[in-house]
Each structure stands twice: as structure tokens, then as C-alpha cells.
Amino acid sequence: MMIIDGETVITGPFNFTKAAEENHAENLLVIRNKKLAERYIRNWQKHAQLSRPMSGEVEKVEFEATKDRKDSQPIIARMVR
């Protein structure tokens, strides 16, 4: 989900990669509505207030891809301490 210029909301399962653009049946929804964008911003700010920084060092990041992947983009990334 993205909010651009305070009035445009871009949402949906679209993965912003070349493979998604050219090979996958992904979609996104572009909504131009300032009031809706403000609601999305308030929701994000609410969640940001509840979050906390990660503490400690990250030793490595593991990637797991599905069998049918044709590009090098990871499907799942896990941080392991």
C-alpha cells in the first residue's frame, strides 16, 4: 500500500518487480480520494505509535522461494538472531 501526494492510495497484492509486471497475474487498485488517503495515513500513524525498534543484532537473513519462481526475488525473508 502506498499513499502518494496525500490523496492517492495505491493498494492491492501487486509486487513491484519486473517479473510481477511482465509475467504474473497481479493487480493493484489506484484510488484518488483525499479523505480516504487521510484515513489510511491515520491508520498507519496509529500502528507506528504501537511499534518499537528491533533490538539486538541480526546474524543473517534467510530466504525461501517457491519451486515455481523464475526470478531471484525472495518470497519469504526471515531475520535470524
C-alpha positions as CSV (number, residue, x, y, z in Angstrom):
1,M,0.0,0.0,0.0
2,M,1.3,3.5,-0.9
3,I,-0.1,6.9,-0.3
4,I,1.1,9.5,-2.8
5,D,0.7,13.2,-2.6
6,G,-1.8,12.9,0.4
7,E,-4.7,12.0,-1.9
8,T,-3.8,8.9,-4.0
9,V,-3.9,5.4,-2.4
10,I,-2.3,2.5,-4.3
11,T,-3.2,-0.8,-2.8
12,G,-3.5,-4.5,-3.7
13,P,-1.3,-7.5,-3.9
14,F,0.9,-6.2,-6.7
15,N,4.6,-7.0,-6.1
16,F,6.7,-4.2,-7.6
17,T,9.2,-6.4,-9.5
18,K,9.8,-6.8,-13.2
19,A,8.5,-10.4,-13.0
20,A,5.3,-9.2,-11.5
21,E,4.8,-6.6,-14.1
22,E,5.6,-8.9,-17.1
23,N,4.8,-12.5,-16.1
24,H,2.4,-12.7,-13.1
25,A,-1.4,-12.0,-12.9
26,E,-1.1,-9.4,-10.2
27,N,-3.2,-6.3,-9.8
28,L,-3.3,-3.1,-7.9
29,L,-6.0,-0.5,-7.2
30,V,-5.4,3.2,-7.6
31,I,-7.9,5.4,-5.6
32,R,-7.8,9.1,-5.9
33,N,-9.7,10.3,-2.8
34,K,-8.2,12.7,-0.3
35,K,-10.5,11.7,2.6
36,L,-9.7,8.0,2.1
37,A,-6.0,8.8,1.9
38,E,-6.2,10.7,5.2
39,R,-7.8,7.6,6.8
40,Y,-5.0,5.4,5.5
41,I,-2.4,7.9,6.9
42,R,-4.1,8.0,10.3
43,N,-4.3,4.2,10.4
44,W,-0.5,4.0,9.6
45,Q,0.3,6.6,12.2
46,K,-1.7,4.6,14.8
47,H,0.2,1.4,14.1
48,A,3.5,3.3,14.0
49,Q,2.9,4.5,17.6
50,L,2.4,0.9,18.7
51,S,5.6,-0.3,17.1
52,R,9.0,-0.5,18.7
53,P,12.5,-0.7,17.2
54,M,14.0,-4.1,16.9
55,S,16.7,-4.7,19.5
56,G,19.9,-6.8,19.1
57,E,22.0,-7.7,16.2
58,V,20.7,-9.7,13.2
59,E,23.1,-12.5,12.4
60,K,21.7,-13.4,9.0
61,V,18.7,-13.2,6.7
62,E,17.3,-16.4,5.3
63,F,15.4,-16.5,2.0
64,E,12.9,-19.1,1.0
65,A,11.4,-19.3,-2.5
66,T,8.7,-21.4,-4.0
67,K,9.5,-24.1,-6.7
68,D,7.9,-22.1,-9.5
69,R,9.9,-18.9,-9.1
70,K,11.5,-17.7,-12.4
71,D,13.3,-14.7,-10.9
72,S,15.6,-14.2,-8.0
73,Q,13.2,-12.3,-5.8
74,P,12.6,-13.9,-2.4
75,I,9.1,-14.9,-1.4
76,I,9.8,-15.1,2.4
77,A,12.6,-13.4,4.3
78,R,13.3,-14.3,7.9
79,M,15.7,-12.5,10.3
80,V,17.5,-14.9,12.5
81,R,19.3,-13.8,15.6
